[in-house]
Structures are given as C-alpha cells and as structure tokens.
C-alpha cells in the first residue's frame, strides 16, 4: 500500500465545494503570538484584533463534535464534553518521550491535551476533511507540531512510524470485522507497545455480542457490541498478550448533548423516551468499557 500516494490523493478533498470555502477562511486568519491553555477547555487568548472573524469562521465549521475550545472569547461548546473521557483515562497513561497515535482523532482535542506529557511524536489519523479543517483552525493558534493524516486505521500498519501508544476511542464498533481492526492496531505498534481502547459493551459473563438489526442508538454503522469477555477474546485473537480493564461508564447528558455548535440529534434522541436504560430500538443504553491492551514485544 502506497501511503504517500493515498495521502496526496486525499489532499484533493480539500477542494470539495463544501470544504474549499473553509480552507479559504483559514488562509485569511489573523496571525500572531497567542497564549495557549491546555486544560479541560483548550483555550486561546491574547491580543486578537478581529475576534468576531474568529467566531464567524468557527461557526462556518459546524458541527463541532469534540471539544470544548475557547478562542478569544468564543466558546465552542461541542456536542461531546471530551474532557470527561480524557480525565477518566488520564491517570492510566504517561506519554513522555513516546510516539503516540490517535485513531479517529476528529478535530484533535485529545492530541492537543496530550502535549502536556511532552511526547516525542503525536500523529492523528482521521479521513474527514471537515475535522482536518477544524484541527487546522485550532492549530493555527496553538502552533503545535502535531501531524494530522487523512488516513484510517486500515493504513496504520503501512505508516512510516511504529507507535509506543495508540489511542483508539470510539472506533471499534464502527467496524464490521473488529478482529481485523485490532490486528491493524497490533501491527501499528512498536515492540511492547500499548493500545488504549474504548468501545460500547453489554453486561454479561458470557462470551457473546449484541448484533443490532439495523441501528444502535440510531447509529446505522454499529455492528457488534460485545461483553467484556468477548472483547478480551477478540484482543487475544488479534495477538495481544495483555488485557486490562481501566474503567467502565454509562454515557449521559453531562457528557453528550445538543448544543448551539452542532446540528441534528444527540443522546436524548437516541434513548427510549420512557426508559433511559434502553435505546430507541430497545437495546441496552450505551455503556463504554476502557481497556489497555499490550503487544507482546515480538
């Protein structure tokens, strides 16, 4: 697989009619030296002479799924309060001097936060020109060395770098062959590397999965929702030798909800209006398991 050729071809996506105006807006942004705060809110402050322009450009780039961000007084209240997940996982990793990848990185919120650990390399993978444009918008002010690739997990094993730590948060359930995806993560790791993974799960001690008929929480591309034991078996089949459950959590409106910065439906629309323990399809409501899996060093 020729990654350079794929990357070059995907750069043409930036010329799509819905993306090109956003790219032009980036070119016209004010430049300068800014103050960057990497807390729960990734915040940019300083002497900006055209703050209304920043606000307008941010609105052009809706919907904002991950965040929050604040740019010169404009608070981007994203659908997901991504700081909730990041803070949940924060005590379970140390990225200092490591090569780190984030698969399905969206607009890079987690990558920006990860700079606090001073990793050797940060690379985001996501084949969305909109999310790449949102990242470039934020990074215009942050001025980080983060690398953003318009690539997916299927390209990871062919990438020029092998990684010490790979984050794969909220991707596995979108894949019709989860074991194949886990094998791609395995091949993308350096020796003794680790993956921090989260996925939907169902309660139960058996080695089994929920296989939704057509959608899960109104999401059509959810293929398998395993028990934790089934997930562990997938990881073993993919070659991983370590499996550690870090956390479990149920998604609620304190983490995912409608805001003025996203369009369409959100969590409240995906659950049974009479029983929040079920999805609208009647399945168990979304719950996530966070695990750390280890490559055996070969």
Secondary structure, DSSP 4 states (H G I P E B T S, - for coil): --HHHHHHHHHGGGGSTTTHHHHHHHHT------EEEESSSEEEES--S-HHHHHHHHHHT----S--EEETTEEE--SB-HHHHHHHHGGG---TT-EEEEET-TTSHHHHHHGGG--SEEEEE---HHHHHHHHHHHHHH----EEES--GGGGGGSS--EEEEEEES-GGG-S-HHHHHHHHHHTEEEEEEEEEEEEB---SSS-EE--SS-BTTBTT---EE-HHHHHHHHHHTT--EEEEEEEEE--TTTB---TTS-S--HHHHEETTEEEEETTSSBPPEEEEEEEE----
